[in-house]
Amino acid sequence: MATKKGLDGRMRDKSGQIRHKRRDTHVSTLRAEYGESFAPGFKPADTLGKVLDKTGAATLHEYLKTKKPHR
């Protein structure tokens, strides 16, 4: 599935839908996109699901709004 970044920098598929990160995405992958300060205290092999469960955030977007990681 071809994707490209939209004006807001988020990945979109051919139809323009914003792609959501899956709960099994590794923290190391998210750090590559959001910076090394993403999810401090979590191991690179931990998953987004674990981060969300431990922090009480329902989605990556919600986590990013509350944690405001530095790039």
Summary of the structure (lengths in Angstrom):
residues: 71
radius of gyration: 12.4
end to end distance: 27.3
largest distance: 36.6
contacts: 156
relative contact order: 0.16
helix: 34%
strand: 10%
